[in-house]
């Protein structure tokens, strides 16, 4: 959580890359559409800013997990469209597996008997 906005959720390091890769794996999208989908799919709890999203996309692209190409948006603007590569899909599967294991471990601690709420 942030001191400035008590309703803001701060993502753990690497989580934005996982979420962006998940959304891109469904279909090629440009940055604004990726951010919009993450907002909608998270029940409007996540609001991803350009200053966070584009560096994450560039890291994924440098690692060969996504490929960016120039395209045109619905409004006719020139945009960078990102799609998942085969190595990116394998990486997504590995990251999802690690995320789910981490979630189980954290939930186990949080739900432990004798814990405080």
Helices and strands as residue ranges (DSSP letters): H 15-26, E 29-30, H 31-41, H 50-62, E 66-72, E 78-84, H 86-110
